[in-house]
Amino acid sequence: MRLVIVIVRGHDALGLLDALAHKHIGATRLAATGGFMSEGRTTFLIGIPNDQEDEVIEIIRKCCSKRLRAAPQFTPTGDQVPPAAVPMEYEAGGAIIFVTDVEELIRL
C-alpha cells in the first residue's frame, strides 16, 4: 500500500478531486493556507495499492499544471515613487507530492 500526500493550489483542488472520483480513487481533503502570496492550499491524503501510484501521479500532473500569473501591482505608501506599471509574473499551480509506504490501510 502507498500513501500519497499531495499539496495543491486551492483552485486546483476541485478538479483534482473530480478526476480522482472519476477513477474511483478515494481521497481525504484538508484545507490550509500558506506559500507564496498566501494563497489557499489543499492537502490530499490518498491511500492506494502500489500498482496505482503511476496512475494517481499522472492524474495530479494533468489537473495541477504550473501556469504564469500576474502578481498584484505595487501600491505606493507615503512618498514612495511607484515603478512602471508592469505587473510581475510568477509561476503558480503545480503540486508537491509525497509518496510513502503504508504497512496497513483500514477503511471502516
Backbone as CSV, one residue per row, in Angstrom:
resi,resn,N_x,N_y,N_z,CA_x,CA_y,CA_z,C_x,C_y,C_z
1,MET,0.840,-1.186,0.000,0.000,0.000,0.000,0.881,1.244,0.000
2,ARG,0.335,2.307,-0.535,1.021,3.591,-0.584,0.110,4.677,-0.016
3,LEU,0.741,5.666,0.584,0.046,6.880,0.976,0.633,8.001,0.147
4,VAL,-0.218,8.640,-0.648,0.196,9.781,-1.460,-0.346,11.023,-0.770
5,ILE,0.557,11.928,-0.415,0.176,13.202,0.196,0.451,14.265,-0.856
6,VAL,-0.581,15.005,-1.225,-0.460,15.980,-2.310,-0.895,17.345,-1.806
7,ILE,-0.055,18.352,-2.023,-0.398,19.733,-1.676,-0.569,20.492,-2.985
8,VAL,-1.773,21.039,-3.178,-2.078,21.744,-4.425,-2.665,23.112,-4.126
9,ARG,-2.685,23.950,-5.120,-3.304,25.262,-5.023,-4.808,25.070,-4.859
10,GLY,-5.429,25.886,-4.043,-6.855,25.754,-3.760,-7.727,25.683,-4.997
11,HIS,-7.390,26.446,-6.031,-8.197,26.468,-7.252,-8.120,25.154,-8.023
12,ASP,-7.083,24.369,-7.802,-6.930,23.091,-8.499,-7.605,21.941,-7.751
13,ALA,-8.019,22.174,-6.519,-8.491,21.093,-5.653,-9.747,20.397,-6.189
14,LEU,-10.748,21.151,-6.596,-11.993,20.522,-7.053,-11.792,19.697,-8.311
15,GLY,-11.009,20.215,-9.237,-10.730,19.471,-10.465,-10.000,18.166,-10.173
16,LEU,-9.045,18.219,-9.246,-8.312,17.010,-8.873,-9.245,16.026,-8.182
17,LEU,-10.062,16.515,-7.273,-10.994,15.643,-6.565,-11.956,14.968,-7.541
18,ASP,-12.464,15.716,-8.515,-13.360,15.150,-9.529,-12.652,14.090,-10.371
19,ALA,-11.418,14.370,-10.773,-10.664,13.417,-11.598,-10.372,12.132,-10.831
20,LEU,-10.045,12.247,-9.555,-9.810,11.060,-8.734,-11.109,10.265,-8.562
21,ALA,-12.216,10.960,-8.306,-13.504,10.285,-8.130,-13.929,9.568,-9.408
22,HIS,-13.647,10.184,-10.552,-13.977,9.572,-11.846,-13.282,8.218,-12.008
23,LYS,-12.096,8.086,-11.434,-11.334,6.831,-11.497,-11.587,5.955,-10.261
24,HIS,-12.564,6.339,-9.434,-12.920,5.604,-8.217,-11.753,5.513,-7.238
25,ILE,-11.024,6.618,-7.119,-9.905,6.707,-6.178,-10.327,7.661,-5.068
26,GLY,-10.407,7.139,-3.855,-10.834,7.954,-2.727,-9.712,8.854,-2.224
27,ALA,-10.086,9.995,-1.675,-9.105,10.942,-1.144,-9.739,11.719,0.003
28,THR,-8.916,12.058,0.972,-9.339,12.938,2.062,-8.734,14.302,1.808
29,ARG,-9.552,15.339,1.878,-9.110,16.696,1.550,-9.006,17.531,2.822
30,LEU,-7.863,18.223,2.978,-7.627,19.108,4.122,-7.295,20.495,3.591
31,ALA,-7.950,21.528,4.096,-7.682,22.898,3.655,-6.552,23.501,4.485
32,ALA,-5.759,24.363,3.862,-4.662,25.047,4.545,-4.377,26.361,3.830
33,THR,-3.590,27.222,4.442,-3.168,28.469,3.823,-1.666,28.578,3.953
34,GLY,-1.039,29.144,2.941,0.402,29.336,3.029,1.012,29.449,1.653
35,GLY,2.317,29.491,1.634,3.021,29.581,0.370,3.103,31.003,-0.146
36,PHE,3.622,31.130,-1.332,3.796,32.420,-1.974,2.451,33.096,-2.172
37,MET,2.347,34.343,-1.858,1.149,35.168,-1.984,0.037,34.703,-1.033
38,SER,0.338,33.867,-0.074,-0.613,33.368,0.924,-1.905,32.859,0.302
39,GLU,-1.786,32.172,-0.805,-2.957,31.615,-1.471,-3.429,30.376,-0.724
40,GLY,-4.696,30.057,-0.888,-5.231,28.849,-0.281,-4.566,27.609,-0.848
41,ARG,-4.370,26.641,-0.015,-3.787,25.373,-0.401,-4.720,24.266,0.055
42,THR,-4.648,23.142,-0.606,-5.395,21.965,-0.202,-4.442,20.791,-0.175
43,THR,-4.538,20.004,0.876,-3.732,18.795,1.003,-4.656,17.598,0.862
44,PHE,-4.242,16.649,0.036,-4.992,15.417,-0.148,-4.212,14.263,0.439
45,LEU,-4.911,13.370,1.126,-4.349,12.113,1.602,-5.017,11.015,0.785
46,ILE,-4.213,10.251,0.048,-4.758,9.248,-0.870,-4.090,7.910,-0.574
47,GLY,-4.872,6.956,-0.098,-4.363,5.611,0.145,-4.661,4.732,-1.056
48,ILE,-3.623,4.129,-1.634,-3.793,3.346,-2.871,-2.932,2.087,-2.838
49,PRO,-3.304,1.086,-3.657,-2.406,-0.055,-3.843,-1.153,0.403,-4.607
50,ASN,-0.054,-0.313,-4.435,1.213,0.069,-5.089,1.072,0.263,-6.598
51,ASP,0.258,-0.578,-7.239,0.175,-0.520,-8.701,-0.614,0.680,-9.231
52,GLN,-1.228,1.474,-8.357,-1.955,2.673,-8.804,-1.134,3.948,-8.671
53,GLU,0.072,3.857,-8.161,0.878,5.056,-7.916,1.092,5.881,-9.183
54,ASP,1.502,5.254,-10.268,1.754,5.999,-11.511,0.484,6.652,-12.042
55,GLU,-0.637,5.938,-11.949,-1.915,6.482,-12.418,-2.309,7.727,-11.621
56,VAL,-2.160,7.667,-10.301,-2.527,8.805,-9.453,-1.615,9.998,-9.734
57,ILE,-0.332,9.764,-9.874,0.595,10.866,-10.163,0.282,11.497,-11.517
58,GLU,-0.107,10.702,-12.486,-0.467,11.248,-13.801,-1.742,12.094,-13.711
59,ILE,-2.709,11.671,-12.917,-3.933,12.467,-12.715,-3.574,13.806,-12.078
60,ILE,-2.711,13.777,-11.080,-2.279,15.013,-10.415,-1.572,15.924,-11.421
61,ARG,-0.692,15.342,-12.231,0.052,16.123,-13.229,-0.905,16.830,-14.199
62,LYS,-1.955,16.143,-14.628,-2.907,16.736,-15.576,-3.770,17.823,-14.940
63,CYS,-4.136,17.645,-13.682,-5.052,18.585,-13.013,-4.351,19.781,-12.377
64,CYS,-3.060,19.663,-12.115,-2.367,20.684,-11.324,-1.122,21.197,-12.033
65,SER,-1.246,21.530,-13.290,-0.089,22.018,-14.030,0.284,23.432,-13.599
66,LYS,1.546,23.780,-13.753,2.004,25.133,-13.428,1.589,26.094,-14.533
67,ARG,1.348,27.349,-14.156,0.991,28.389,-15.135,1.451,29.743,-14.619
68,LEU,1.588,30.689,-15.526,2.032,32.030,-15.149,0.841,32.860,-14.674
69,ARG,1.058,33.617,-13.607,0.042,34.530,-13.080,0.696,35.885,-12.854
70,ALA,-0.114,36.917,-12.838,0.389,38.264,-12.594,0.271,38.575,-11.106
71,ALA,1.349,39.090,-10.533,1.347,39.482,-9.121,0.589,40.803,-8.987
72,PRO,-0.027,41.051,-7.835,-0.702,42.334,-7.626,0.269,43.492,-7.838
73,GLN,-0.254,44.591,-8.356,0.604,45.743,-8.629,1.056,46.403,-7.341
74,PHE,2.176,47.054,-7.401,2.787,47.773,-6.276,1.904,48.943,-5.873
75,THR,1.626,49.056,-4.589,0.856,50.187,-4.078,1.786,51.074,-3.260
76,PRO,2.079,52.278,-3.740,2.999,53.145,-3.007,2.396,53.647,-1.699
77,THR,3.251,53.839,-0.722,2.826,54.439,0.543,3.706,55.650,0.810
78,GLY,3.118,56.638,1.411,3.894,57.834,1.758,4.477,58.506,0.533
79,ASP,5.797,58.760,0.565,6.440,59.466,-0.545,7.171,58.524,-1.496
80,GLN,6.811,57.236,-1.490,7.439,56.298,-2.419,6.995,56.586,-3.841
81,VAL,7.901,56.373,-4.769,7.588,56.554,-6.179,7.321,55.174,-6.769
82,PRO,6.132,54.975,-7.349,5.830,53.651,-7.898,6.679,53.352,-9.131
83,PRO,7.071,52.091,-9.307,7.792,51.713,-10.521,6.825,51.716,-11.696
84,ALA,7.331,51.453,-12.879,6.468,51.378,-14.053,5.373,50.351,-13.785
85,ALA,4.193,50.603,-14.292,3.039,49.747,-14.028,3.094,48.460,-14.839
86,VAL,4.115,47.679,-14.605,4.253,46.392,-15.273,4.114,45.304,-14.209
87,PRO,3.004,44.544,-14.243,2.847,43.509,-13.224,3.929,42.441,-13.362
88,MET,4.372,41.951,-12.231,5.354,40.870,-12.240,4.625,39.549,-12.421
89,GLU,5.200,38.668,-13.199,4.609,37.353,-13.376,5.325,36.363,-12.470
90,TYR,4.579,35.386,-12.001,5.173,34.311,-11.218,4.486,33.004,-11.594
91,GLU,5.155,31.903,-11.309,4.631,30.601,-11.638,3.726,30.118,-10.502
92,ALA,2.505,29.725,-10.842,1.551,29.253,-9.830,1.059,27.873,-10.228
93,GLY,0.451,27.225,-9.285,-0.095,25.900,-9.555,0.932,24.828,-9.282
94,GLY,0.793,23.742,-9.968,1.675,22.625,-9.715,1.242,21.885,-8.457
95,ALA,2.060,20.978,-8.015,1.736,20.187,-6.832,3.019,19.737,-6.166
96,ILE,2.928,19.518,-4.885,4.003,18.885,-4.139,3.465,17.518,-3.756
97,ILE,4.196,16.474,-4.110,3.716,15.110,-3.909,4.703,14.342,-3.040
98,PHE,4.185,13.738,-1.989,4.963,12.834,-1.144,4.342,11.450,-1.294
99,VAL,5.173,10.434,-1.489,4.685,9.062,-1.570,5.450,8.248,-0.544
100,THR,4.711,7.523,0.278,5.346,6.716,1.306,4.660,5.358,1.390
101,ASP,5.401,4.365,1.822,4.830,3.041,2.024,3.953,3.045,3.268
102,VAL,2.891,2.274,3.216,1.982,2.127,4.348,1.886,0.639,4.653
103,GLU,2.091,0.310,5.898,2.031,-1.090,6.280,0.622,-1.659,6.166
104,GLU,-0.371,-0.829,6.541,-1.750,-1.307,6.511,-2.683,-0.131,6.297
105,LEU,-3.718,-0.350,5.498,-4.762,0.645,5.269,-6.078,0.014,5.681
106,ILE,-6.768,0.619,6.602,-8.033,0.098,7.098,-9.122,1.098,6.760
107,ARG,-10.145,0.657,6.064,-11.297,1.511,5.757,-12.486,0.964,6.519
108,LEU,-13.081,1.778,7.358,-14.216,1.350,8.174,-15.504,1.932,7.645
